[in-house]
Amino acid sequence: MAVNIISRRNTLKKSLAFFMSSSLGLTGCRLSPRGQFVEYPFTLGVASGDPLSDSVVLWTRLAPRPDEPHGGLTLDHAPVFWQLSEDEHFKNISRHGVEIAKPGSAFSIHADVKGLQPSRVYFYRFIAGGVASPTGRTRTAPSPDAFPGVIRIAQAGCQNFESGYYTAYRHMASDDLDLIIHTGDYIYEGGQSPHGLRLHQDFRCKTLEQYRRRYALYKSDLDLQAAHAAHPFSAVWDDHEIKIIGMAQYQVRPTRIENPLHLKHGGNICRLGLPSLRARSSSSYTAA
């Protein structure tokens, strides 16, 4: 991917011109006549993940109405401007660029930001349709030859939305951590439980759109959003992301896929719903 070195002012001008262009096919979406969102698009928060010593992935998803198809958007595509700074007031912006959010990726974007310093705290935000996202905080990994005295890691997993509340994430968000490792079962694909403390939607995830809506439900939790905004995540899959029969029962015999579409849809939306390098956009435009 080519990297273009241009000024912040020129990047902002080009981004605004691109967004206002009639060729974007904005007819019918929830935008004002001036091309601004009239409903808040960052309802699912912001996130960072897969930190290396010189890079990190930034994530967000435009979804004014997250439980509707395509998050309530009818755009063909929309540019999302991102900024990364060494201070939370964005007085010293280190990197910035534009990612294109499209319906095929559920209007999620992944910015693979490179050229960073090791063991460094950065702040980031997104701007789309004249609206700024919450500010996120991330941290790069130590350099490969470094010997840090302490690395602070939290672990999470098996977070069934219906089984309880994400109070632990609230505590993680306030802790001084280097990384949160998620060991799988970020979502559960099943329908509503009669004994749930809070409820899934009234369907079992089978289609791509159903998986997208389930991820949106989980990401609507404010404690989970706070943890994502405070620290980088590194995540792996488990059985509920792609519905593997056998693994859930801890059986020794080889597992099998209940339905190949579960692997396709569940795996696809898992990549799109988390800040993972494996899901980074190939159409990025970045600037130093």
C-alpha positions in Angstrom: 0.0 0.0 0.0 1.5 3.3 -1.0 1.9 6.0 1.7 1.4 9.6 0.7 3.0 12.3 2.8 0.9 15.4 2.7 -0.1 18.1 5.1 -2.9 17.8 7.6 -4.7 20.7 6.0 -4.7 19.1 2.6 -5.8 15.8 4.0 -8.8 17.5 5.7 -9.7 19.4 2.5 -9.6 16.3 0.4 -11.6 14.3 2.9 -14.3 16.9 3.1 -14.5 17.2 -0.7 -14.6 13.5 -1.1 -17.5 13.2 1.5 -19.4 16.0 -0.1 -19.0 14.6 -3.6 -22.3 13.6 -5.2 -20.6 10.5 -6.6 -20.7 8.9 -3.1 -24.4 7.9 -3.5 -25.6 9.4 -0.3 -29.2 9.6 -1.3 -31.5 8.1 1.3 -29.1 8.0 4.2 -29.5 9.9 7.5 -27.4 12.9 6.5 -28.2 16.6 6.6 -28.2 18.6 3.3 -24.6 19.6 4.2 -23.4 16.0 4.4 -23.4 15.7 8.1 -24.9 12.8 10.2 -28.1 13.9 11.9 -27.9 10.7 14.1 -24.8 9.8 16.1 -22.8 7.3 14.0 -20.4 6.1 16.7 -22.9 4.2 18.9 -20.6 1.2 19.1 -17.6 3.1 20.3 -13.9 2.8 19.2 -11.3 0.2 19.7 -7.6 -0.6 19.0 -5.8 -3.9 18.8 -3.0 -6.2 17.8 -0.3 -3.8 18.9 3.2 -4.3 17.7 6.3 -2.3 18.7 5.7 0.1 15.7 2.1 -0.3 14.8 -1.5 -0.7 16.0 -4.9 -1.2 14.4 -7.7 1.3 15.0 -11.3 0.3 14.7 -14.8 1.8 14.6 -18.1 1.1 12.9 -20.6 3.6 11.7 -24.0 2.5 13.0 -26.5 5.2 13.9 -29.1 2.5 14.5 -27.1 -0.6 15.2 -29.9 -3.1 15.4 -31.1 -2.3 11.9 -29.7 -3.7 8.7 -26.3 -2.0 7.8 -26.6 -0.1 11.1 -29.4 2.0 9.8 -27.3 3.4 6.9 -28.1 3.5 3.2 -24.9 5.0 2.0 -22.8 3.4 -0.8 -19.7 4.3 1.1 -18.4 7.0 3.4 -14.9 8.2 4.3 -13.9 8.1 7.9 -11.0 10.3 8.9 -8.8 9.2 11.8 -6.2 10.9 13.9 -3.5 9.5 16.3 -1.8 11.8 18.8 0.6 11.7 21.7 -1.7 13.8 23.8 -5.4 13.5 24.5 -6.1 17.0 23.3 -4.7 16.2 19.8 -2.2 19.2 19.8 0.6 16.9 18.5 -0.9 14.6 15.8 1.5 11.9 14.9 -0.4 10.1 12.2 -3.7 10.7 10.3 -5.5 9.3 7.3 -8.8 8.2 5.8 -10.5 4.8 5.6 -13.5 4.0 3.4 -16.5 2.5 5.2 -18.6 0.3 2.9 -21.8 -1.8 3.3 -19.8 -5.0 2.6 -17.8 -4.5 5.8 -20.9 -3.4 7.8 -19.4 0.2 7.7 -16.6 -0.9 9.9 -13.1 0.3 9.3 -9.6 -0.8 10.3 -6.7 1.7 10.1 -3.3 -0.1 10.3 -1.2 2.7 11.7 2.5 2.2 11.3 5.7 4.1 12.1 5.0 4.4 15.8 7.4 4.3 18.8 7.6 1.2 21.0 6.0 1.2 24.5 4.3 4.5 23.8 0.8 5.6 24.8 -1.2 7.2 22.0 -4.7 8.7 21.7 -7.0 8.4 18.7 -10.3 9.5 17.3 -12.4 9.3 14.2 -14.4 11.9 12.3 -17.2 11.0 9.8 -20.0 13.2 8.4 -18.9 16.2 10.6 -19.2 14.1 13.8 -16.2 13.2 16.1 -16.0 9.8 17.9 -15.1 9.4 21.5 -11.3 9.5 22.2 -9.6 6.2 22.5 -6.3 5.4 24.2 -3.9 2.7 23.0 -0.3 1.5 23.6 2.3 0.0 21.4 4.2 -3.2 22.4 7.8 -3.0 23.7 10.6 -3.4 21.1 11.6 -7.0 20.4 14.9 -6.6 22.1 13.5 -4.8 25.2 13.2 -6.3 28.6 10.4 -4.5 30.3 10.3 -4.9 34.1 6.5 -5.3 34.1 3.8 -6.1 31.5 0.3 -5.6 32.7 -2.2 -7.9 30.9 -5.9 -8.6 31.6 -7.8 -11.6 30.2 -11.4 -11.9 29.2 -13.6 -14.5 27.5 -16.9 -16.4 27.4 -18.9 -13.2 27.7 -22.4 -14.4 27.3 -24.5 -11.2 27.2 -27.5 -12.9 28.8 -25.5 -14.4 31.7 -24.7 -11.1 33.5 -23.2 -7.7 33.2 -19.7 -6.6 32.2 -18.6 -5.0 35.5 -15.2 -6.5 35.1 -14.6 -4.5 31.9 -15.4 -1.3 33.9 -12.6 -2.2 36.3 -10.2 -3.0 33.4 -11.0 0.3 31.8 -9.8 2.1 34.9 -6.7 0.0 35.4 -3.2 0.8 34.0 -2.9 -2.1 31.5 -0.7 -2.7 28.5 -3.1 -5.2 26.8 -6.3 -7.1 27.1 -6.3 -10.6 25.7 -9.7 -12.0 24.7 -9.6 -15.8 24.5 -12.8 -16.2 22.6 -16.6 -16.4 22.8 -16.8 -12.7 22.2 -20.5 -13.3 21.3 -22.9 -16.2 21.7 -25.0 -17.0 18.7 -28.0 -18.6 20.5 -31.5 -17.1 20.8 -33.1 -15.7 23.9 -32.9 -17.6 27.1 -35.9 -17.7 29.5 -33.5 -17.2 32.4 -31.3 -14.4 30.9 -30.5 -11.3 33.1 -30.7 -9.4 29.8 -31.7 -10.8 26.4 -30.4 -11.5 23.0 -32.4 -10.7 20.0 -35.1 -13.2 19.3 -33.1 -15.2 16.7 -30.3 -17.7 16.6 -27.5 -16.3 14.4 -27.3 -18.0 11.0 -27.1 -15.2 8.5 -24.4 -12.6 8.1 -26.8 -9.8 9.0 -27.8 -11.7 12.2 -24.2 -12.0 13.2 -23.7 -8.3 12.6 -26.7 -7.4 14.8 -25.4 -9.7 17.5 -22.0 -8.1 17.6 -23.7 -4.7 17.7 -25.8 -5.8 20.7 -22.7 -6.9 22.6 -20.8 -3.8 21.6 -23.7 -1.6 22.8 -22.6 -2.4 26.4 -21.0 0.7 27.8 -18.5 -1.1 30.1 -17.2 -3.2 27.1 -16.9 0.1 25.1 -14.9 1.7 27.9 -12.4 -1.2 28.0 -12.0 -1.1 24.2 -11.4 2.7 24.3 -8.9 2.4 27.2 -6.7 -0.4 26.1 -5.7 -2.4 23.0 -7.1 -5.9 22.6 -5.7 -9.0 21.1 -8.4 -11.6 20.4 -8.7 -15.2 19.2 -11.8 -17.2 18.2 -13.6 -19.9 20.1 -16.6 -22.1 19.3 -19.4 -19.6 19.6 -17.9 -17.2 17.1 -18.3 -19.9 14.4 -20.6 -22.4 16.1 -18.4 -25.5 16.3 -20.1 -28.6 17.7 -18.0 -30.6 20.2 -15.6 -27.9 21.4 -18.3 -26.5 23.6 -18.7 -29.8 25.4 -14.9 -30.1 25.8 -15.0 -33.4 23.9 -11.8 -35.1 22.8 -13.1 -36.3 19.5 -12.6 -34.1 16.5 -15.0 -31.2 16.3 -17.2 -30.5 13.3 -18.9 -27.4 11.9 -22.6 -27.4 12.4 -23.1 -25.5 9.2 -20.4 -24.2 6.8 -22.3 -20.9 6.6 -21.7 -20.4 10.3 -17.9 -20.6 9.7 -18.2 -18.2 6.8 -20.5 -15.7 8.4 -19.3 -16.0 11.9 -15.6 -15.8 10.9 -16.2 -12.9 8.6 -18.0 -10.8 11.1 -15.6 -11.7 13.8 -12.8 -10.2 11.7 -14.9 -7.1 10.9 -16.1 -6.6 14.4 -12.7 -6.6 16.2 -9.6 -4.5 15.7 -7.5 -7.2 14.1 -4.7 -7.0 11.6 -6.3 -9.9 9.7 -9.2 -7.6 8.9 -7.4 -4.4 8.0 -8.6 -2.6 4.9 -6.6 -2.9 1.7 -7.8 0.5 0.5 -6.3 2.6 3.2 -5.0 6.1 2.7 -2.6 7.1 5.3 -0.4 10.2 5.9 2.4 10.9 8.3 
